């Protein structure tokens, strides 16, 4: 069985700083740093808004698609039972 690799908080902060400053995609930087696919995404990103409007939700979904997963053909999303799960919320 493979041993789970752990990374220091300093390494995580530096990797995220590189992600923001390099202009590289998440996947490209993960490959460059020798990280597993999707690992950087788990180290960042929390969005909070003052309200839970349909527009807020749509903007978050658009950011998810355009910024975080631009190369993905399919993105699976798990949602809770908030008031944002209507067809009009789709980005």
Secondary structure, 3 states (H helix, E strand, C coil): CCCCCCCCHHHHHHHHHHHHHHCCCHHHHHHHHCCCCCHHHHCCCCCCCCCCCHHHHHHHHHHHHHHHCCCCCCCCCCCCCCCCCCHHHCC
